[in-house]
Amino acid sequence: MEKVTKVSALALAITAALPMTAQADIMISEYVEGSGFSKAIEIYNSGTASVDLSDYTLAYYSKGDATAKTILNLSGNLAAGSVKVITNNHADNAIELDAAIDSVSAAIYFNGDDKVAILKGTEQVDLFGEIGTTGDWAKDVTVERNANVTAANSTYQASEWTVKSKNLFSGLGARNGNFAGGDIPIEPSFSCLGETITPIYDVQGVGRISPLIESGKFESNEEVTISGVVTARGESLFKGFYLQEINGDNSPYTSDGVFVYLGEAPSEAIQPGTQVCVKGKVKDFYGLTQIDIKADKKFVIGEKTDVPAPEAFYVADGESFEDALNRYEGMQIVLDAGSDMKVTRTFSYDYAARRNNMVLSHKTPLMKPTQVYAPHSDKATALQAANRGNELYIESDFKAKNGEVPYFPTFNAETGYIRVGDQMTNMTGVVSYSYGEPRLVVTNEITAGDFIRINDRTNAPEVASQGDIRVASFNVLNLFTSDSDIGGPLNPTCKDQADADASRGCGRGAHSLEDYQLQRAKIVNAITEMNADIIGLMEIENNGFSEHSSIQYLLDALNAEMPAEDAYSFIEATDADKYKGEFIGGDAIAVGILYRSSKVTPSGDAFIVATPEQHATEGVASRDNNGTLEYSPAYDKFQRHSLGQTFQINDEKLTVVVNHLKSKGSGCLEDWLEFSESKDPADLQGKCNEFRVSAAKVLGESLKTVEGGLLVIGDMNSYGMEDPIAVLTDYDAATANREIVSAAWTTLNGDVYERQGSKIDKGYGLINLNTQAHGTATFGYSYSGELGNLDHALANKLVADKLVAIEDWNINSVESSLFEYPSKYSGDLEKSDNAFSSSDHDPVIIALSYPAPKPEPEVKPKNDGGSLGYFGLMLLGLLGLRRTR
C-alpha cells in the first residue's frame, strides 16, 4: 500500500511539472515524402495516458484545397509516450520497418504539395503545412517534429519542424533524434564563413552567358559562393529563389540578381527580404543563368532586411529589347509608363506552354510579317526575327487556375478586361527565362487602372452610320445547333442520327443549350450594332435552311431585336446547287448571307462557286531526305464552297460573294514536299498555301464576267500580302519577286482540275478595300501574339470607287478568348452576353455610296391664272370646253 502511494506521488509530481504534456493530444511527429511511393507519417502520444485512436482520422489537404480528405480512420490504442507509423501500402514503397515498430499501411496520396492533418471527429487537432497554399513545399524530404514540441497544434508553425534528407527512414518508430547511419548519411550543414564571396554582377557579366562559363559549356568548372537578399520565391514554375545584391555595381550593363535553383520549393524560412548565402556551380539552363544547389543544398539563411526596390525597366536608345532584358536577368523590375510595354497577346490559353498566360512587346503589338510584307521577302524575314526578339511572357509562379489571372484578381468580362494594345503599368516581377524565352514572373497584384487603354472598346463601330448601305463579313466561330441541347438538324459530316449518343453531331460549337444561347446572344448583339444591310457569315453550321437550322435560329433571334423595317432574311441556294438537296457543299461549316429587304433586293438566284479539292493517292510524289528516297502519304483535302448573290440597289447591281478558304492548320501535299508537314513553312504563309491559291484562281475565273459591282468578302485564311490575296488582286509575275503556283492533284466538281500545279501569271484585278483606305497594317485577327487580316473585302473598281469607309471592328481579335462562350480553359469565369469575344475574328464592315436616284423636277409653264392662263380659258369658254369645277 505504501509503495502505491509513493508511485502516485511521483506521478502527481510529474503532472505538476509538465502541465502541457498532460493536456497534449495525438500529434504528427514525422513526415516522410521520399522517392516514388516511399511515404509515411509517424504519430505520437505525448500525454501520460493511453489514447483510444478510434476517435481520430489521419487526413490530407490536396494542393490548395481547404477540405480535408481521409487517409486512414485510425483504430486501436496508443500508449503514453509511444509512436505509431502509417506507411504507404503501395508495393513499390521502399520503406522497411522493424517488426517491433507499431505500424499500419494505407493508401497515401500526398506528393509534397499537400498538407497532412489529424482530426478528432470533425475537429482538427494537428497540422503539417499551411492550408490553401500550393507548390512542392514538402517534396523529397523527411521532416521531423522538434523534440521540444510536446503538444499538437491545429495551425502550422514551420519553426516546430526540422527538414532532413530525402529518403531518410531510419528515424521512423522513435520520437526524435538524428538516427545517423543507414544508407543515407546526414550531411554536415554548410557555412559561408571563410568563403570568398563572388558578387552577383560578376556572375552575370555583360553578355548573355555568364563569363564564368567557358565557351561551349553549360556550367562553370568551379563552384562560386554568392550572397544577397531574396526578392522572390519560386515554388512551381521555377523551383528555387531569386537573390539580389543589396548594393549593386551601379552599372547599367550588368544584372545584380540571379536565380538559385533548388529543384524544389524553398523552405518557409526563405522569404522575400531574407539574406541568404549559397554555394554552387553557375549554369546556363536554356537561357537562364542560375546557381545550382539542388544536389548539396549549400546555403545559409541570414537576417531579415528590406527587399531592394524594383528597378524601372527601360530600353535604351539603340539597344535591342533582348539586350535590355538581359541587363535585368534575375532582378525584380517594375513596368511603368516609361517602359512602354504593350499587350500583344491578351491573357488566354498558351498551347505551347500548356497554361494560361499573357505576352507583352515593346512599343507596339506585333504584326504578322506577311500582313505587311510579301512572303519570301527580306523585310518579312526581318520582321519575323524582330517579333521573336520582342516578346515577354507574363507568368505567375503557380500555374494559373482556369479563368483566373493570379496577378489581376478583378479580371472580368465587363470592366476588368485586357486588350491587345493596352500599355502595362505598375506591374512588378522578376526577369527569368524558360526554354530561351524571357518571362516576367509577377510578384504583385494589378488593377484595371494599371492598363492604359490605347485601343479601348467601342460599343458600336464608327462605320455603322456611314454610307448609303453597309456590307459586313463576320466569322461566327462555329455557330452550331446540332451538338447542343437545342437539337438542330445534323449536317453532312456529323454522325448519323441513328448512331448519335450523348455527344451528337461534329463536336464543334456549343455543347449545351446554355453555351449556345450565350454564343448566339453575343453574335446577335454584335450584328445589331453593326447595322449592316448585307452580312456574309462564315462558320455557321451547314445544316440546311429548315425552321430548325442554325441560320434560321440566328435569324429569328436577330429579328426579335429589330424593328420590322430593319428585319433580315437569308439567301438560300437553289435546290440544283445544294449538296444532297440540303447543304452548301459537304463541309461541317458553311457560309451564309443575311440581307435587309428594305434596303436591297435579291436579283436572280443565288449561285455557288465550288472550290477545288486535293486528292493525292499514296506515293504520287517523292522527296530526298538526306539521301533516302521517301514517298508521299495520301492526301484528301477540301475547302468550303462560296455563295454569291446579286442585289439590286436602286438602279444598280452589286454582287456579293462570301468565302471561307482552307485553314492554315493541317498540311497538304506541297507541305510534305517542303518537309513542313510538322512545322510551319519557311515562307510564313501557313500550310496548304498552294491549295488556297487554287481556290483563289477558281474564284477569279468564275467571277471575271460578273456585270456591275462585285464585292468578294470572307475569311480567306490568308494575310494581306499572301499569295491567295495577291492572285485575286494585283499580282504580276513580270514584276514580282516571287513565283505563285497552285496545288497539284486537284479536282473541281468531281473532275480533274490540275494534275500539276500551275504558275499564276497575273492577278484578277480586284482591289483590297482595307489597303486602299488604310494601308497594309490593318488587322482583325490575332494568332500567337501577331495581328493581321484573314477577313477581307475585295472589290472591282466600280465598288471601290463607291467606298465611303471600311472598319475592322475590334471586338474579338484583341480580347481574351476566355470570354468566349466555351468553358474550356475558363473555369468558373463569369461570362457576358456583350459583343466582345463573340468570335475569334473581328467583323469587317464596309460602307458604300449608293444614293437613291433623285426624282426629275417637275417643270411648270409660266402662267398668270391657272394652268391654262386667262387667254386659254377665254378660248375654251368660247368653244364650250370650259373645265367643270
Stockholm file with secondary structure:
# STOCKHOLM 1.0

chainA/1-885         MEKVTKVSALALAITAALPMTAQADIMISEYVEGSGFSKAIEIYNSGTASVDLSDYTLAYYSKGDATAKTILNLSGNLAAGSVKVITNNHADNAIELDAAIDSVSAAIYFNGDDKVAILKGTEQVDLFGEIGTTGDWAKDVTVERNANVTAANSTYQASEWTVKSKNLFSGLGARNGNFAGGDIPIEPSFSCLGETITPIYDVQGVGRISPLIESGKFESNEEVTISGVVTARGESLFKGFYLQEINGDNSPYTSDGVFVYLGEAPSEAIQPGTQVCVKGKVKDFYGLTQIDIKADKKFVIGEKTDVPAPEAFYVADGESFEDALNRYEGMQIVLDAGSDMKVTRTFSYDYAARRNNMVLSHKTPLMKPTQVYAPHSDKATALQAANRGNELYIESDFKAKNGEVPYFPTFNAETGYIRVGDQMTNMTGVVSYSYGEPRLVVTNEITAGDFIRINDRTNAPEVASQGDIRVASFNVLNLFTSDSDIGGPLNPTCKDQADADASRGCGRGAHSLEDYQLQRAKIVNAITEMNADIIGLMEIENNGFSEHSSIQYLLDALNAEMPAEDAYSFIEATDADKYKGEFIGGDAIAVGILYRSSKVTPSGDAFIVATPEQHATEGVASRDNNGTLEYSPAYDKFQRHSLGQTFQINDEKLTVVVNHLKSKGSGCLEDWLEFSESKDPADLQGKCNEFRVSAAKVLGESLKTVEGGLLVIGDMNSYGMEDPIAVLTDYDAATANREIVSAAWTTLNGDVYERQGSKIDKGYGLINLNTQAHGTATFGYSYSGELGNLDHALANKLVADKLVAIEDWNINSVESSLFEYPSKYSGDLEKSDNAFSSSDHDPVIIALSYPAPKPEPEVKPKNDGGSLGYFGLMLLGLLGLRRTR
#=GR chainA/1-885 SS CHHHHHHHHHHHHHHHHCHHHHHCCEEEEEEEECSTTCEEEEEEECSSSCEEGGGEEEEEECTTCSSCEEEEECCSEECTTCEEEEEECCTTCCCCCCTTSCEEEECCCCCSSSEEEEEETTEEEEEESCTTCCSSTTCSEEEEECTTCCSCCSSCCGGGEEEECTTCCTTTTSSSCCCCCSSSCCCCCCCCTTCCBCCHHHHHCSSSSCTTSCTTCSEEEEEEEEEEEEEEEESSSSCEEEEECSSCCCCTTSCSEEEEECSSCCCTTCCTTEEEEEEEEEEEETTEEEEECTTTCCEEEEEECCCCCCEECCCCTTCCHHHHHHHTBTSEEEECGGGCEEEEEEEEEETTTTEEEEEEEESSCEECHHHHSCTTCHHHHHHHHHHHTSCEEEECSSCCCTTCCTTCTTCCSSSSCCCTTCEECSEEEEEEEETTEEEEEECSCCCGGGEECSSCCCSSCGGGGCSSEEEEEEEEEEECSTTSTTCCCCCTTSCCGGGCCSSCTTSCSCSSHHHHHHHHHHHHHHHHHHTCSEEEEEEEECCCSSTTSHHHHHHHHHHTTSCGGGCEEECCCCGGGSBTTTBSSSSSEEEEEEEETTTCEECSCCEEECCCEEEECTTSCEEEETTEEEECCCEEECCCCEEEEEEEETTEEEEEEEEECCCSSSCCHHHHHTTCTTSCCTTSSCTTHHHHHHHHHHHHHHHTTCCSEEEEEEECSCCTTSHHHHHHTTCBTTTCSSCCBCCSSEEETTEEEESSCCBCCBCCCCEEHHHHHHCSCCCSEEETTEEECSEEEEECHHHHTTEEEEEECCSSTTSCGGGSSCCTTTTTCCCCCSSTTSSSSCCEEEEECCCCCCCCCCCCCCCSSSSSHHHHHHHHHHHTCCCCC
#=GC SS_cons         CHHHHHHHHHHHHHHHHCHHHHHCCEEEEEEEECSTTCEEEEEEECSSSCEEGGGEEEEEECTTCSSCEEEEECCSEECTTCEEEEEECCTTCCCCCCTTSCEEEECCCCCSSSEEEEEETTEEEEEESCTTCCSSTTCSEEEEECTTCCSCCSSCCGGGEEEECTTCCTTTTSSSCCCCCSSSCCCCCCCCTTCCBCCHHHHHCSSSSCTTSCTTCSEEEEEEEEEEEEEEEESSSSCEEEEECSSCCCCTTSCSEEEEECSSCCCTTCCTTEEEEEEEEEEEETTEEEEECTTTCCEEEEEECCCCCCEECCCCTTCCHHHHHHHTBTSEEEECGGGCEEEEEEEEEETTTTEEEEEEEESSCEECHHHHSCTTCHHHHHHHHHHHTSCEEEECSSCCCTTCCTTCTTCCSSSSCCCTTCEECSEEEEEEEETTEEEEEECSCCCGGGEECSSCCCSSCGGGGCSSEEEEEEEEEEECSTTSTTCCCCCTTSCCGGGCCSSCTTSCSCSSHHHHHHHHHHHHHHHHHHTCSEEEEEEEECCCSSTTSHHHHHHHHHHTTSCGGGCEEECCCCGGGSBTTTBSSSSSEEEEEEEETTTCEECSCCEEECCCEEEECTTSCEEEETTEEEECCCEEECCCCEEEEEEEETTEEEEEEEEECCCSSSCCHHHHHTTCTTSCCTTSSCTTHHHHHHHHHHHHHHHTTCCSEEEEEEECSCCTTSHHHHHHTTCBTTTCSSCCBCCSSEEETTEEEESSCCBCCBCCCCEEHHHHHHCSCCCSEEETTEEECSEEEEECHHHHTTEEEEEECCSSTTSCGGGSSCCTTTTTCCCCCSSTTSSSSCCEEEEECCCCCCCCCCCCCCCSSSSSHHHHHHHHHHHTCCCCC
//
